Amino acid sequence: MSNNSHSNAAASRDKLVEDVKVLTKDVQELLKATAAVVGDKAAEARVKVEESLKVAQDKLNIVQENVKAKGQEAFSVTDGYVRDNPWNAVGIAAGIGFVLGIGFSAGAFLRSRRDD
């Protein structure tokens, strides 16, 4: 997975986690605000919402733990590879830097030609 798509996935995941946390807080506030509403249907609805909220929080915690574990595993594998093959890692980094340098130079050249 490329670094850009990895960072986009991480940003999307972080945004999702933050959105669920905000939703959870809002639902908890709504439950507190409607606590004075009486009736069997209101009580049933509150219980159902509280149960659903608990399930969502548990699933979110599991997903968060899995993502964290996978990230740590990826880091460990990468770190192990770099430690076992330092010159390969240097070569790969140099190659990536070379390709990026050519790409940036070409882009700057094309933009300067277009401005003329």
C-alpha positions as CSV (number, residue, x, y, z in Angstrom):
1,M,0.0,0.0,0.0
2,S,1.4,3.4,-0.9
3,N,2.2,5.9,1.8
4,N,-0.5,8.3,0.4
5,S,-3.3,5.8,0.4
6,H,-2.1,4.5,3.8
7,S,-2.4,8.1,5.2
8,N,-5.8,8.6,3.5
9,A,-7.0,5.3,5.1
10,A,-5.7,6.4,8.5
11,A,-7.3,9.8,8.2
12,S,-10.6,8.2,7.2
13,R,-10.4,5.7,10.1
14,D,-9.6,8.5,12.5
15,K,-12.5,10.6,11.2
16,L,-14.9,7.6,11.6
17,V,-13.7,7.0,15.2
18,E,-14.2,10.6,16.0
19,D,-17.6,10.7,14.4
20,V,-18.7,7.7,16.4
21,K,-17.5,9.2,19.6
22,V,-19.4,12.4,18.9
23,L,-22.5,10.4,18.1
24,T,-22.1,8.4,21.3
25,K,-21.9,11.5,23.3
26,D,-24.9,13.1,21.6
27,V,-27.0,10.0,22.2
28,Q,-26.0,9.9,25.9
29,E,-27.0,13.5,26.2
30,L,-30.3,12.8,24.5
31,L,-31.0,9.9,26.8
32,K,-30.3,12.2,29.8
33,A,-32.5,15.0,28.4
34,T,-35.4,12.6,27.8
35,A,-35.2,10.8,31.1
36,A,-38.2,12.7,32.4
37,V,-40.4,11.5,29.5
38,V,-42.6,8.8,31.0
39,G,-44.4,5.9,29.5
40,D,-43.8,2.4,28.5
41,K,-42.8,3.2,24.9
42,A,-40.3,5.9,26.0
43,A,-38.7,3.5,28.6
44,E,-38.5,0.7,26.0
45,A,-36.9,3.1,23.4
46,R,-34.4,4.3,26.0
47,V,-33.4,0.7,26.9
48,K,-33.1,-0.2,23.2
49,V,-31.0,2.9,22.4
50,E,-28.7,2.2,25.5
51,E,-28.2,-1.4,24.4
52,S,-27.4,-0.4,20.8
53,L,-25.1,2.3,22.0
54,K,-23.2,-0.2,24.2
55,V,-22.9,-2.7,21.3
56,A,-21.6,0.1,19.0
57,Q,-19.1,1.2,21.6
58,D,-17.9,-2.4,22.1
59,K,-17.5,-2.9,18.4
60,L,-15.6,0.4,18.0
61,N,-13.2,-0.6,20.8
62,I,-12.6,-4.0,19.1
63,V,-11.9,-2.3,15.7
64,Q,-9.6,0.2,17.4
65,E,-7.7,-2.5,19.1
66,N,-7.4,-4.5,15.9
67,V,-6.1,-1.5,13.9
68,K,-3.6,-0.7,16.6
69,A,-2.4,-4.3,16.7
70,K,-2.0,-4.4,12.9
71,G,-0.1,-1.1,12.9
72,Q,2.2,-2.4,15.6
73,E,2.7,-5.6,13.6
74,A,3.5,-3.7,10.4
75,F,6.0,-1.5,12.2
76,S,7.7,-4.6,13.7
77,V,7.9,-6.3,10.4
78,T,9.3,-3.2,8.7
79,D,11.7,-2.5,11.5
80,G,12.9,-6.1,11.4
81,Y,13.4,-6.0,7.6
82,V,15.4,-2.7,7.8
83,R,17.6,-4.1,10.6
84,D,18.2,-7.4,8.8
85,N,18.8,-5.7,5.4
86,P,20.0,-2.2,6.0
87,W,21.6,-1.7,2.6
88,N,18.5,-2.9,0.8
89,A,16.5,-0.4,2.8
90,V,19.0,2.4,1.9
91,G,18.8,1.3,-1.8
92,I,15.0,1.3,-1.8
93,A,14.9,4.8,-0.1
94,A,17.4,6.2,-2.6
95,G,15.4,4.8,-5.5
96,I,12.2,6.3,-4.2
97,G,13.9,9.6,-3.6
98,F,15.3,9.5,-7.2
99,V,11.9,8.8,-8.7
100,L,10.2,11.5,-6.6
101,G,13.0,14.0,-7.6
102,I,12.4,13.3,-11.3
103,G,8.7,13.6,-10.9
104,F,8.9,16.9,-9.0
105,S,11.5,18.2,-11.5
106,A,9.3,17.2,-14.5
107,G,6.2,18.8,-12.9
108,A,8.1,22.1,-12.2
109,F,9.4,22.1,-15.7
110,L,6.0,21.5,-17.2
111,R,4.4,24.2,-15.0
112,S,7.1,26.7,-16.0
113,R,6.6,25.9,-19.7
114,R,2.9,26.4,-19.4
115,D,3.3,29.8,-17.7
116,D,5.4,31.1,-20.6
